[in-house]
């Protein structure tokens, strides 16, 4: 299926105090890129080829520069959360695969930006920014998804190398990535304190793609395996035993952008629903004249703005206030993904039978939103994070 031509995202929310002129300039550049046909036709029937093409297009347009620090080809000295959010909201509004291609370039190498050696950064990050390398983030395992402490993929030191053994699953870009950020147990301490992070190149002997995984919204996804996979110790990120901390810091940076992508999907659903309601003839008037439809549209708009306020507050807090955002990011992701699921469902309901027809934008959005409530921490995990942080805060006040 070839994606239908999309509309353009409205930008009133960029007047909120979370944003400055640089954000509005970025949004204008994105709009020019899209209206000029920068994304081209996206063929969802061949997700591998589509994503490879999209990475190249986003790299050529300079959009991927927002995924890496300035010293290595990026735009900002540090990765800017608000920029990530603006880009993902915009791309998700257009097409889920476009958002995916951008997001994985950042998530896949975020750990390198945070903890990689200067040599690794110089070797990899400029190529990521130009779209010359495709990256992946390999944390989940068959028996270790939300429970990272249960991770069993291992890495043992052997002279100047590490040898990796084990499997990872649900790896986005698995099968097309050139480099993988891999988290493996090195055993310095029990639980999460004994995990380290590594960079593994796709052509390393002992690395293999075991299975390609198909999902309701197709994108490159795989189960990968390491069999006596030897990598140089120079590809360790940070210190041994710091992998969990690096993974969580990476997710804290990118989690608000997941919320922003959900908002992009929801805004598209609302715009499609409004356009449909205004044109759909019904009972001698239009659907938009019916109080029930107006009420539903009002609730949809409110749900989107509530999510957007939480999301951009989180990004602003990190970028400007330089404060921890663990709880705020969890609130944003929880609210934005759950609200977007509801908004899209309501849009589809307003479309009636047409809404579920394959090829309709509402049908595509309905499939695309579902995974966002799971990846980078399922909704239930976000609730636990918020509760845990609340108890920490209460303990400090009591002390």
N, C-alpha and C positions, 0 to 999 in steps of 0.2 A: 504494500500500500504506500502510495506517495502522499505525504502530508499536504493538506489543503493550505492555500495561502492564508496567513494569519493577519489579524488586526494588530493594532499598536496599543501598548500599555499606556494608561493614563498616569500622570506623574504628580498629582496634587500632594501626595504624601511626602514628596521631597522638599516641600516647604516647611515641614515639621522642624523643630529646633535641633533634632538629632543630626541634621545635615547642613553642610556648607556649600559654597559655590562649586567646589571640586566635585561633589557628588552629582550636582545637576549637570556639570560638564560631561562627566562620565556617562550619565543617562542619555544625554544628547548624542554622544558618540555611538553608543549602542543602538539608538534609534536609527541613526544614519546608516550604520552597518547593516541593520536588518532591512530597512526600507530599500536599501540599495541592492538587495538580493544576496547579502553576504552568506546567509545560511544555505542558499540554494534549495534544491528539492531533497528532502530527507526520506530515504527509502527504508521504511521500517521492516520490510521483508528481508533485508540483509543488514542486520544491526552491526555486525563486525565492520563491514565496509563503510557503513554510514558513520560510525564513530571515528574510524581512522580519518575519513575525509573531514569530519567536523573538527577534529583536533588540529588538522592542518590549516583549516580556514580560520579558526579562532587564534591560532598562533600567528598566521600571516597578518591578521587584523590587529595584533597587539593586545588582544583581550586576555590571553594567557599570562601576560606579564604581571597580572594582579595575583597570580598564584605563587610568586616567588619574591624574595626580598630584593631591594634595589641594587645591592652590590653584585647580584648575580642575574641581572637582566630584568629586574622587576620595576614596578612603578614607585612603591612606597618603601621606606627604609625597613619597615616590618610589614608583614601581611596585614592588610586593612580589612577588618570584618565588615564594615559598612559597604565597602566596594564589592566584596564577595557577595553580600546580600543583594545589592542592586543588580549585579550581573546575573545571579541565579534566578532572581524574581523575573527579570526580563526574558532570559532564555527559556525558563519553564513556561512562561506565558505563551511562547511561540511553539515549543516542542520539547517533550521530555528527554529525548536523546541529546538534544543540544545542551540542555542543562547537565545531563549526565557526563557528557564529554568534558565539559569545563570543570565540573566538580571533582572528578577523579584525578585530573592533573594536579589539583591543589591537595586533596586528601592523600593521594598516593605519594607525594613528596613532602608533605608538611613536616614529617619527622626529620627529613634531611635538613630543611630550613632551620629547625629547632636545635638539632643535636648532631648533625653531620660534621665531619672534618672539613676544613677549608678546601682540601683537595677534592673530596666527594661533592661538595657544593659546586665547585667550579666545573667539575666534570659533568654534572647532571643538570643542575637547575637552569642554566641558560638554554639548554636544549629543550627542556620542558616548556619554558616560556615561548620558544619559537615553534613549538608543536612538532619537534623533530624526534622526541621520545614520548612514549605513552607509559603511564605509571599505574600502579595498583597498590592497594593497602590490604595486607594479608594478616588478619587477626583471628577471625572466626574459625572454629574447628567443628567436626561432626559432634563432639561432646562438650564443646566450650563455645557458646555464643555469648549470651549476656554475662555468664559466669567466667570471666577471664582467668580467675584463679585455677580453673579446671583445665587450663591449656596443657597439652601434652607433647606437642611438636618440640623436639629437643635440638640443642646445639651444644656440641662438646668441643673443647679446645684441643687442638692437635698441632703443637708447635706454633707456627705463624699463621695457622688457619683455624677455622671452625668447620665442623662437619654437621650438617643439618639432616635430621630424619623426622618424618611425620607427614601429616596431611593438613590442608586448610580447605575450607569450603565456603561457598557463597562469596567468592572473590570477584568483585566487579572489575571488569577489564581482563579477567582471566582468559587467556587464550590469544589476546592481542597486545598485551602489555610488553614493553621492553625491559622494564625494571619493576621489582616487587619490594615493598617494605614489609619485611617478615618479622613476626614476633615469635620467639621460641624460648623454651625453658632452658636456662643455663645453670640453675641450681644453687645460686649464691645464698638463697634463703628460701623458706617455705612460701607457698602461695604466690602472690603477685610480686613479691620482692625478689623472686628468682627468675625473672623474665628479662630477656634482652632483645634489642631491635637490630635488624640487619638489612642491608641492601643485597638483593639477589638479582642477577641479570638472567633474562629468560633463556639465554643460550648456555647457561652453566650446566655441565654434565651432572646428572643426578636429579635435575629438576624436570618435571613433566606435568602435562595437563592430563588428568585422569578422566575427567568427564566435563562436558559442556552442559550447562543447566538452562533449561527453557522456563521462562516465567510469563505471567499474564501480560506484562508490559516488556517485550523483548529488549534485552541489552546484553552485551558481552558478560558472561558469568560462568564461573568454572570451579571445579574441585581440582586442587593442585597437590602434587606430592614431591617430597624430598627423599631420595634414597642415596645415603652416603654422599650427599651434595656438599662438596668442599668449596668454601669461599675464603678469601683472605681476611685476616683479622682487621685489616684496614676498612672493611665494609661494615664493621660494628658501628652503630650510632650511639654516641654518648659512651657511658661506662657500662660494663657488664652489670646486669641486675637493675638497670634503669628503664628497661623496656616498657613496663606498665605505666610508669610516670610519663614517659614520652608519648605513649599511645593516648593517654587521657588528656595531655596538654594539646595534642593534635586535634582530638575530637572536640575539645572545648573551643578551639578556634573555628572549626568548620560546622559545628552543630547549629549555630544560629542561621547559617546559610541553608541548612536543610529546611528550617522553618520558612526562610524566604522563598525557597523553591515551591513549597506548599502554598504560600500566598500567591505566587505567580500562577499556579494551576487554578487556585480558587478565583482569582480576579478574572481569568479567562472564562471560567464557567459562568461567573456572574454577568460578564459582558455578553456572552452568547445567550444567556437566559433573558436578559433585558431586550436584546435585539429580537429574539423570538417572540417574546410576550407582546412587543409593540406591533408585530406584523401578523401574528396568528389570529385569524378571524374566528370568533366564537360567540354564540348566542346573540348575534346581531351587533356585536361590538368587537373589541380585541381582547386578548387574554390579559393585557396590561390594565384594562378597565375594571377587572374583577378584584374586589377587595382581598380575596384569599391570595391571589397572585401578588398583589402589592405587599401584603403582609409577609409573604415568604421572601420576596426580594429584599424587603427591609431587614429581615433577620439575617439574610445572607451577607448584606453589606456590613451590618454591625459585627458579625462574626469575623469578617475579614479585617476590619479596622482594629478590633480587639487583639487579634493575633499579630498584626503589623506593629502595633504599639509595643507589645512585649518583645518582639523580635528586634526592632531597631533600637529599643532601649538597651537591650543586651549588647548589641554591636557597639553602640555609643559608649556604654560603660567600659567596655574593653579598650576601644580605640582612644578615647579621650580621657576618661578617668583613670585608666590603667589599673582597674580593680578586678579581682576574681569574678568570674561569671558562671561558675558551675551551676548554681541554683537557677540563675536567670536564664541561662541557655536551655536548661531542662524545661523550665516553664514555657519558654518560647517554642521549643520543638513540640512539646506535649500539646499546647493550645493550637498552634498553627496547623499541625498535621491532622489532629482530630477535627478541628473546625473546617479545614479544607475538604476532608472526606464528606462531612455533612453538607457543605455548600454544593459540592459537585453532585451529590446524590439528589439534592433539591433541584438543581438545574436539570438533571436528567428527568426528574419527575415532571417538571414543567414542559419538557419536550414531548412527554408521552411516548408512544411507540417509536417515534423517530429517534428518540434519545438513545435507544439500545442498538440501533442499526450499526453494523460494522462500517467504519469509515466516517462516522459522524464525530465531530470534535468532542461532544459530551461522552461518547462511548470510549474514546481514547483517554480522556482525562480520568474517567472512572477507573480504568485499569492502571493508569500511571500513578495515581495518588496512593494506591494501596500500600506499596512497599515503603513509603516514607514513614508510615506509622510503626515500622519494624526496624529499618536499618539505622545504624549509628545510635542504637539504644532504643528498644521498643517503648511504647507508651508506658507500660507497667514499670519499666526500669526508670523512666524519667520521674515517675511518681515517687519511687524509692529514693532517688537522688535528692529530690526536693525535700522529702521528709527527713532524710539523714542530715542535710545541711541545716534544716530548721532546728533539729535537736542539738547540733553542734553550736549554733548560735545561742540557743536557750541555755546550754551548759556554760558558755562563756559569760553570759549575763548573770547567771546564778553564782558563778565563781567570783 
